Amino acid sequence: MPVIAKKLTWDDIRDLPEDAGRTEIVDGDLVVSPSPSWSHQGIATALGAKIYPFVRDNKLGRFFSSPVHVVLSRHVNYEPDLCFLSRGRLDLLQGAVIMGPPDLVIEIVSDDNRTHDTVVKFRDYARYGVAEYWLVDPRDQLVRVCALAGSSYRDIGIFTAGETVSTLKLSGLILDPEEIFESGQRET
């Protein structure tokens, strides 16, 4: 008897418990990742501590840290480390889910699965219209900021310690990569 493979959708996984790990769908296939390392979480917390007050104080929209599901299409949804949705696009919020592309997605690159962030998500975020994508790379101690130009990304810049990250979506934000990578190296 032949086996028929079914492409999964957000509806198929929406009720999975959060402790199942990070659940994402890539072209209809379920991808489950373990919880992030303490270093990864330290970097995410440091980024959030800098970006959230900036977004709030300037009334720019909403800033999210994981877990928030971003449904980009019927068969593609991700759970980015951090993301921003501008005030004029808050209608994409449906409960704890963003139904469409956020204005900005930030992924902290994991050494054990670099390709997922740097190739697969890079392709999908561009394909579905995420205007700005940051790759935060703890191994190389850099922040790569990309902006959507047509259907692909162009680099705004690659920023390292002592530099200020340039961003189109959060213009005026002052962020030195050294601050966030220090947080990923400290034990608490």
Secondary structure, 3 states (H helix, E strand, C coil): CCCCCCCCCHHHHCCCCHHHCEEEEECCEEEEECCCCHHHHHHHHHHHHHHHHHHHHCCCEEEEECCCEEEEECCEEECCCEEEEEHHHHHHEECCEEECCCCEEEEECCHHHHHHHHHHHHHHHHHCCCCEEEEEECCCCEEEEEEEECCEEEEEEEECCCCCCCCCCCCCCCCCHHHHHHHHHCCC
